[in-house]
Amino acid sequence: HSAVQSGPSCLISRGREEKKAIMSVPALQQSAFALCVFGTALLVPAGWILHHVPEYRQRSTP
């Protein structure tokens, strides 16, 4: 056997290695951070509005 692989089996093993490297730990951390920022950007304004609903109700209607 030679030390260097060639042919389709080599391409398949390289493809598997690349797929494993796509979702590495830093990529997962970056994705988690992005999801947290996105969720915060949606929930904070909604929470602010819901918190101030009683004040909005007390205002006189124009």
HELIX and SHEET records of a PDB file:
HELIX    1   1 PRO A    8  ILE A   22  1                                  15    
HELIX    2   2 VAL A   25  HIS A   51  1                                  27    
HELIX    3   3 VAL A   53  GLN A   58  1                                   6    
END                                                                             
